[in-house]
């Protein structure tokens, strides 16, 4: 018998939320961006074995929906789902992650979010942060 994947009970909550039901009933064509993201997240969690890969998951979403989406992602992570997310939004990355992998412009960094925020790399493009 297959074991329940981390976060799968949350999957049901996502997929059967009011916006998820509405999107399903509409066939997914005439729904908001936030509703579509929730449905796609529910589908991904159904197929995932405790791992969720996200590429710019809030691109095109309004700030309120983006906040709700990140809150949901954090809850899933607390439920044991590993989240790997690609984002160019440094504020959301540092607010919503425990670790950062920074790749770009010849600079590479991997470590905790706290260490990243205190690194020379961050100080080079966010001077007001300054490395400790």
KAFENPE-V936616 format. One line per field, one symbol per residue. psi: psi as a letter, one per 30 degrees, with the letter a starting at -180 (. if undefined). A space follows every 50 residues. Layout:
BEGIN
psi->???
END
This chain:
BEGIN
psi->kkkkkkfeeeeeeefgleeeeeeeefgfehlleeeeeeeeeeeeeeflhg kkkkjhfgkgkleeeeeeeeeeeeeeeffgkkkjkkkgjeeeeffglflk jkkkhgkkkkaleeeefgleeefffiefekk.
END
